[in-house]
Amino acid sequence: MTTSAGPLMLRNLRCYVEEANAALDLTVGRPIMQVLGYSTDELLVRARGTQQDWQLDGNAEAEPDREVEKVTGGEPTSLGRVCLLQAAALDPPVIPGNAEVERHESRPATPTMTKEDLDGVIATLEKRARDAASAGLGEALQPRLREILYVRLDSFRLEFGNDPPVKVAPLQVRIKPGAVPTKAYARRAPPLDREFLERHVGKLLASGLVYRNPRSRWASAPRIVRKKEQDTDPTADPRMTIDTRSVNDKTDAMPWPMPILEIIIGELEGATVFFSLDWFRGYWQLPLHPDSQEFFTFITHRGMYTPTRVPMGAKDSVAYCQAVVEEIFGDLIGNGIYCWLDDILGDAKDAECLMVLLDQVLERCEKYGLKLHAKKCRFYATEIQWCGKMISANGVRHCPDRIQGLVDMPMPRTAADLQQFLCAVNWMRQCIPTYNLLTQRLYATLENAMQLAGTRKKTKLSKCLLADAGWGVEDEGALEAVRAALLKMVPLAHPNQQEEVCLYTDASQDSWGAVLTQL
């Protein structure tokens, strides 16, 4: 059973199942409640301490005979009286209370995963525990890791379920005054995309993440995005996003400071072991205010659907997600925990401290109802991938797969291809000596193409051929030089505040540069 203090397990509980009652209620009798510490007198004493005179809603006993007849067909039996209590509980009086407890009491009392999903999560976490052992987690701490994962089992998922959203204030989007609703039309899609849309939207409907809304005045088109794993797994599904550009133009944006990765990485000095956690289905766990849901209605060949959770691509999604992360983990951020949206990194000086930190993080996830993707979590490593970088005690280097992808990238044909390549390489520039000199020719050609196209937007640049912008042999040579530099990139060491820092600068009429080193 879920509680605001964490899960409560009742073992060897004998139950009577009333198959005619579809409410899925669980009624626990007085003997069991007394074992759990319940006392009628203590409850009444607390009520008496609050106030002496209570005015209760009399509706529960206004029509007892008709309720009895509906449930039992005659005089109330023991089971009938229980059913009466259940019926009365469906419409209780509204009373002030602890918000955290009320949020938890709105959740199902029993586990939200099916047996198949639960077995899958257990098997996946067991594999991750073995991976941790293979990565060097000592035998003395391996049982501790399994204990942590088993106790926090409900914080992991592999499939959509009927889980409520994360327990934070929902995102409320502000639309600019006078904005006209977006009205997109259903787009034509290839058969595989239509099949995926039907299957994916069906799961969202079953999980309560969207609902049919044929009367919506807003409608955006879905967009199917290919995932990297589809290159190796033909059964993998793509990702559905919503083309919210028109809605975003009408949105008054919410500001929030995003963390700077270079600053975060500069704080990792001294850490020797790490873990990484990834949210399950990211934004689908974030609540969207009922007043804002219709804005993000999407239209398919089967109808219109309105999300109840924050959609990826909405103007406020990134800022809101980062704000939620910092609300959930609060004091842990900067003290062993670093978060970039739904990617969580944990570091420690030794394995024992790492296990303590992992337990604290999972406890926080459980408290807020945040679910993690069991397959994408790593619970112990001496080198770990986070935000596209490989992090270890020795320093930071870029992910080899990303580097190889850029090296193997075909020769650019359009200005959009070149722009994409340079944007990706620019993200790695700190590890490439003389980066500006190597890319100077390529940036000049890209600038010519942008002037020719009259825009810097990728959609327009995809129609601008590089051959028309002066692309030639010198550009190909410059591109090959950048690729060679990618394969020779130098790793960055963690800055040590105890060591001396040296700054070297240089400048000319054309450019300037600086290098920061430590002895």
N, C-alpha and C positions, 0 to 999 in steps of 0.2 A: 504494500500500500504506500502511495506517495504522501509525504507530509511536508510541511514547510521547513522542518528540521532535517529532511532527508528521507530515504526509503525505510519503511518498517516491514519486516518479514514476519509473517505468522505461519509457522510450520505445523503440520499435522492437525490442521483445522478441518473438522468434519462439517460438511455443508449439505443443506437441502436445496436442491435446484428446482425452482418453479418455472417450468418450460413455457408456461403461458404468459409470463411476465417478460416483455422484451426490453424493459428499461435498463437492464444490466446493473441493477442496484445490488449492493452487498449489505445485508443487515446482520450485525454482530450482536448476539444476545448478551444479557446481563452477566452470566458466569464468565464469559470471555472478557468482557469489559472490566470486571472486577479483577481478573488476573492481570490485566494491563494497568491496573491502578485506578480505575474509575470508581468514584463514590458519589452516590446521589446526594448524600448529606453535604459533602464538600462543595458540590456544584450549587446547591441551594444556599449554602452559607456565603459563597462568593456573590451570588445574586442578591442576597440580603445585604451584603456589605456595600453593593453598588447603590441600591435604593430599596426601600421597604415596600412600596406600592408599584406594581407593574400593570400597565394596561395592555392586554394582549389582543391580537386580532381574533375575533370570535368566528370567523368564516370556517375554520377547520372543523367546528362541531355544529355548524348551523344546519347542515343537512346530512346527519350521520346515517339515517336509514337508507336514503337513496344511494349513498356511496357504498354502504354494506351490500345493498341489493345488486349494484353493478359489479362488485368484486366477488361476492360470495354467493349471490343468489338467494339470500335469506338472512338468518341470524348470524352475527359475526362469530366465526370460529377463531382459534388461535392464529391460524394463517391469515384469516380475514382481517384481524386486527393489525397484523404486521403490514398487510397490503394497504390498509387505511393510513398507517403511518407513512408508508412510501408515497401514497397519493398526496397527502398533505405536505410532504417535504418537497414536492415538485414546484410548489408556489409558496415559498416561505415568506414571512414578513421581512421587509428590508430594514436592517438594523446596522448602525455603525460598527466597525470592527477593524481589526488589523489587516491592512491592505495586502501584506505579504501572505498571510494565512488565507484570506479570501481568494487570492489568485490561485493558491495551491488547491483549495477545496473545489475550485471549478474544474480541475483536472479529473480524469478517470481515476477511480481508486485502484484499479487493477492495471497490470503492465500494458503498454500501448503497442508492443511488438508481438507479432504472431510467433508461434513456436518455430516456424521455419526461419524467420528473420532473426530470432534470438539465437538459434543454433548457428546461423551464419556469422553473427557478430562474435559469438564465443570462439568459433573456429578461427576467424580472422585475427582476433586479439591474441589467441594462443600462438598463431604464426608470428605476430609482431613480437611477442615475448621471446620466441626462439630467435628471431632476428636480433633482438637486443643481446641475447646471450652470445650469439655469433660475433657481435660487434665488440664484445669484451666486458659485458656486465658480469661482475663476479658471481660465483655460485651462491654466496651468502645473501645477495640482494635479489636474486631471481625470484624466490618465493614472495618477497616483498612486492615486487612489480606485479606479479600475478594477483596478489591480494588487493592491491590498489585498483587494478583493472576490473576485478570481479565485483568489488564493492560499488564501483562507479559504472557498472555495466550499462545502466539505462542512459548514460551520457553518449553512447555510441549508436550509430545507425549505418545501415547499408541501403535501405529502401525508404521511400516516403511512407509515413504512417499518419495517425490521427493526432500527432503531437501538437500542443498549443504553441503559439509563437514565444519567442524569448520574452521574459517578464520585465519589459521596459516600456516606457511611454511610447505609443505608436507615432510613426512619422505622419505629420500633418502638413501637406503641401499647400503653399500659398500661390494661388493663381493671380496674375496681374489684373487689376481692374479693367473691365471692358473686353477681356479676352473672349474670342469666339471659340466654341468647342471644336476640337479636331475631329474630322470625319473622313477616315480612310476607307478604302474599299478592299474587299478580299482580293489578294494577289494570286495570280496563277503560280502553282508550284509543281515541281516534278513528282511523279508517283511516290518515290521513296520519302520525300519530304512530307507529302500529304499523309502517308501511312504513319510516319513518325509523329506528326502533329496530332492525329487522332489518338494514338496510343499515349502520348505524353499528356495531352489535355485530359484524357480519361483518368489518368493517375492523379492529376491535380484536382479534378472534380471529386474523386473518391476520397481524397485526403482533406477536402475542405479548403484548399489553397486558392481555388477560383470558384465562381458560381456563374450560371447562365444569366445573362442580363440582356434580353432582347430589346428592352426599352431604353438602353443607354444612349445618351446624346453625344458621348465621346467614343471614338473608335480609332485605334492605331493598328498597324499591321505587324504581325509577328515576323521575326527574321531568324532563319536557321543558320547557325554558325558551326562550322566543322571543327571537331576537336582533334588534338594531336594523336590521341590513342586510336583514332580510326585508321591511321596509317598502318598500324600493326594488328588491329583487331577489327575484322570486318563486321562483327556483331555489335560493336560499340555504337551508341547513339550520339548524334550531334547535340548541340545546345540550342534551346529556344530562347531567344531574347525578344524584346518588344521594341519596335522602331518608335521611340518616344521623342524624336527630334522636334516635332511640331509642339508637343506638350511642353517640352523643355524651354522652347522659345517663349512660352506664355507663363513660365514659372519664375517666381521671385526666389532666387537661390538662397540656400541656407549656408552660411560660412562655417568652416571648421578647419583648424590647423592640422595639416597632414604631417606625419613624422618624416624626417629626412633620413634616408637610409644610410648615408655616409656618417651621420652623427650616431645613429644606432650602432653601426659596425665599429665605430671608434670606442664604444663602451664595452666591448667584448674582451678586452685584454685581461688575461688571467684565467679565463674559462677554459676548461679542458674537455668537458662532456656536454652534450646537447640533446634536446628533444624538439620535435616539431609537431604541431597539431593543426588540423585543417577542419574548418566547419563543414558540416554536411549540408550540401545544397545552399550554402551561403545566404544570399538575400531572402530565400524562401522561408527563413526562420524569423525574419524581422517583421513586426506588426505594422500594418498600414491603417491609418485612421479611417473609420467608415466614411467620413466626409470627403476623403481624398481617393477612395477606391475607384470611383467611376471614371476619373481622369485617365486611368491606365487600362481601360477596357480594350481588349484586342479582338480583332475580327478574323475568322478563318472561313474556310469553305463550308464549315458546319454550323456557324453561328457566332455570337458575341459572348465573350467571357470576361468577367471582372475579377481581378486578383484581390485577395484579402491580405497579401503580404507585399513587401516592398519589391518592385520590379527592378531587375538589373537594367541599367541604362537611364534611369530617371535622373534628373538633374541633381536631386538632393541625396541620391542613394549612397554615393561614396562618403560624403560628409557625415550622413546619419549613421552609416555602418561604423565608421571610425569612432564616432561619439559613443555608440553603444559599446564598442570594444573597451573603450577607456572607462565607461561606467561600470562594466562588469568586472574588469580586472584591476581597476583603480590603483591601489597602493602597490600591487605586484609589478606594475609596469615600471621598468627601470631598475627593478630589484630582482633581476633574473628572468623577467618576462619582457618580450618585445613583440609588438603586434603591428602588422600592416594589413589592415582590413581583416579578412578571415584567415590569414596565415599567422600562426603563433609560434614564436621561437622561445625556448627555455634554455638557459645555460647555468652551469655551476662549476665550482672548482674540483669537485669529486662526485662520484656516483651516488654516495649516500645523500648528499645535499640535493642532488638532482631528483632523487625519488621523493624527498620531502616536498620539493617544489612542484613536482608533477601531481602529487596528491592535493596540494593546495589549489592548483589550477583546475583539476577535475571537480573538486568540491565547489568551486565558484561556478563552474559550468552547470553542475547539478542544481545549485541554488537558483540560478536564473533560467534553467530549462534549456540551455544551449546544447545542441547535439553536434557531435564530431563525427567525421567520416573515418570509420575504423580502418579502411584500406589505406588511407592517405596519411595516417599518423605514424611517426617513429618515436619510440620511447627512450632510446639510448643510442648515441653514436658519438664517435670522436671526430668525425667530419660529417656535416649535414648540409643539405641543400635548403636554402630559404631565400625566397624572392629572387630566384635565378642565380644566386651566388653560392659557392661552396665555402663553408665556414668551418674552421678548425682552430686548434690552439696556436698553430703556426701562422695563421693569417687568413686572407680572403682571396679567392680566385673565382673566375666565372665558370659557370656550368659547362662542362665539355660538350654536352649535346647541343647547347645553343651556339657555341663556337663552331662546331662542325656543320650545323645547319647554315650558318652564314658563309662558311667556306664552300659548301656544296651548292649554294644558291646559284642558279643559272645567270648568265650575263643579262643585266637589265635591258629591257626592250623599250619600256616607256618611262616617262619622268616619274610616275608613281612607283615603279619598281626601284628606281634609284633612290627616291625619297625614303622608301621603306628600309632599304639597305643602310643608308646613312644614319637614319634614326636609331636603328638597332646597334650600329657600331658606335655611335655617339654615347650610348649608355655604358659602353665599356672603355671609354676614352682614358679614364684614369690609369688603366693598366697598359696603355699603348704609348710608348715614348714617341715624341715628335708627331703626335696625332694631327695637329693642324697642317703641318707640312705635307703629310701623306694624303690628306683628304682635300687639299686646297683646289686641285684641278677638278675633282668631282663636284664640289660645291659650286664652282663657277659654272659648270655645265648645267647643274640643276637650276641655278638662278636664271640662266638663259632660257631654259624650258619654261620656267614659271612666268617669265615676261612674255614668252610666246603664247602661253595658254591664257594669260591675263588673270591668273588666280594661283593660290597656293594650296587649294583644296585637292585632296587625293582623287576624288571622283572625276574631276576635270583633268587632272594630270594623267590619269590612266588612258586618256585618249590622245595624249601628246607624245609622239614618237621621239626618242632621243636622237635619232638620225636627223630629224628636222631641227634639232637644237645644237648641232655641231659635234655630236658624239663621234669620236674617232679612235685611232690607234693609241694616242696618248692617254685617253680616258681608260681604255682597256688596261694599259700598263699601270695606271694609278690604282685601278681596282684590284689588280693582282698583287700590287705592293701592300694594299690594306689587308688582303686575305693572308698574305705571308706574315704580316705583323700580328694578326689575330692568333696564329699558331705559335707565336713567340711571346705572347703576353706575359708580363711579369706579375706574380702575386703581390698583394699588398699586405704588409705586416700590421699587426694591431699596434696602435700608438701606445707607448708606455710613458705615463706622466712623470716617472722618475728619471727618464733619460733626457739628454740634451737634444734640443731641436735645432736644425740648421735650415735656413731658407736661402735658396739660390734663385736669383732673378736675372732676366735678360730681356732686351727690347731692341727694336729697330724701327725704321720708318713705317714698316708694313705691319708688324705684330709685336706682341710681348708674351712672355711666359714666365713660369715660376715652378720650382720643385721644392717640396718640403721633405726633409729626411731626418732620420734619427741615428745617432751613433750607437 
